[in-house]
Amino acid sequence: MIGGLLPSGVEAVEAFEDIPGEPAHPGEADLIARAVESRRCEFVTTRRCAREALGRLGVAPLAIRPGERREPRWPSGVVGSMTHCAGYRAAAVARTGVVAGLGIDAEPHQPLPAGLEPSVMVDVEPTMLTRLVATHPGIHWNRMLFSAKEAVYKAWFPLTRRWLGFEDVRLAINPAGSFTARLSVNGTRVDDGPALAALHGRFLIARDLIVTVVVVPPTTRWAISARAETVERADDARRHTQHRPPSVSALDKVPNTTPGAVTGY
Ligand SMILES: CC(C)(COP(=O)(O)OP(=O)(O)OC[C@H]1O[C@@H](n2cnc3c(N)ncnc32)[C@H](O)[C@@H]1OP(=O)(O)O)[C@@H](O)C(=O)NCCC(=O)NCCS
């Protein structure tokens, strides 16, 4: 289900049930040693999904420990995200050359609990939701907005290492299945990538679930160096009339992906 929302090169694995009695990975057992059964189940199944997805990238099974703000610490060169809610667990991972950041979230397709709306919406979002409810009834748009913002946060945090509040993000929802999240805070990244100003995502509603994903396109260092190379070549062409063998182009370093699918978010 979630795989259809993600660009090629991103590996996703989901589960709709837990395996009764499944043991924790030895390197993660301490993390749930005192957890209640429901937490144990979501943790074990979701991390199994993550290891399976990592396996598809060629990464051998390993413990996925949390960082200081609960974010999953992925192996070097990998980005990813995990989610779990009643009846659903999922993980998505990709090489950093394929995407720079990922956020996934799932919620039951039910109304947002009473009283929560004011704290998760800003600006024109209530008006947008009123319009969506009128034009597309039967969809719990307030829960979809909530899920999308959580996916935004999961993509945002590993790239910035900073908090992002619901009030810092204004969502524009396209009922056909996509959304744009405009950020009103400094989006400087810790990976030297371009500051985050807007994030793009997709969503689906199926099996009584809302699933949202946010994909941050690959770090434009490649694109920047490729552009610089193009300018350099144009300058070279103007300076030299005779043929020169091409240098190793930065374009050659562009990873083997379908960037259109990623940047098309
Ligand atoms: C982090 C948060 C988004 C997680 O959402 P959730 O509803 O608790 O639960 P989900 O099942 O969907 O996701 C939980 C997973 O998110 C991941 N996660 C937790 N903190 C994270 C962080 N700081 N960065 C990235 N991923 C994180 C973890 O993998 C976690 O699962 P785990 O604890 O089993 O490893 C939420 O708890 C939170 O803190 N929200 C406030 C911030 C926010 O959403 N701002 C909105 C800005 S628009």
The ligand as a Gaussian input file, in Angstrom:
#p B3LYP/6-31G(d) Opt

LIG

0 1
 C        7.580000      12.042000      16.554000
 C        6.096000      11.943000      16.266000
 C        5.803000      12.675000      14.965000
 C        5.777000      10.446000      16.130000
 O        4.455000      10.223000      15.808000
 P        3.543000       9.146000      16.610000
 O        2.145000       9.474000      16.324000
 O        4.003000       9.068000      18.008000
 O        3.782000       7.714000      16.112000
 P        4.143000       6.953000      14.765000
 O        3.872000       5.550000      15.053000
 O        3.516000       7.468000      13.557000
 O        5.695000       7.180000      14.644000
 C        6.528000       6.760000      15.671000
 C        7.892000       6.628000      15.088000
 O        8.345000       7.881000      14.617000
 C        9.768000       7.856000      14.674000
 N       10.209000       9.094000      15.316000
 C       10.059000       9.432000      16.599000
 N       10.650000      10.619000      16.830000
 C       11.175000      11.019000      15.654000
 C       11.925000      12.152000      15.257000
 N       12.258000      13.124000      16.128000
 N       12.318000      12.245000      13.975000
 C       12.010000      11.276000      13.073000
 N       11.307000      10.159000      13.407000
 C       10.902000      10.043000      14.683000
 C       10.179000       6.636000      15.480000
 O       10.638000       5.636000      14.606000
 C        8.884000       6.224000      16.125000
 O        8.730000       4.836000      16.319000
 P        9.557000       4.061000      17.441000
 O        9.510000       4.878000      18.676000
 O        8.872000       2.750000      17.563000
 O       10.961000       3.952000      16.879000
 C        5.247000      12.559000      17.388000
 O        5.362000      11.779000      18.538000
 C        5.641000      13.968000      17.749000
 O        6.519000      14.191000      18.565000
 N        4.965000      14.976000      17.183000
 C        5.182000      16.351000      17.496000
 C        5.957000      17.041000      16.417000
 C        5.129000      17.213000      15.214000
 O        4.486000      16.301000      14.757000
 N        5.148000      18.393000      14.646000
 C        4.399000      18.638000      13.458000
 C        5.136000      19.619000      12.662000
 S        4.300000      19.953000      11.191000

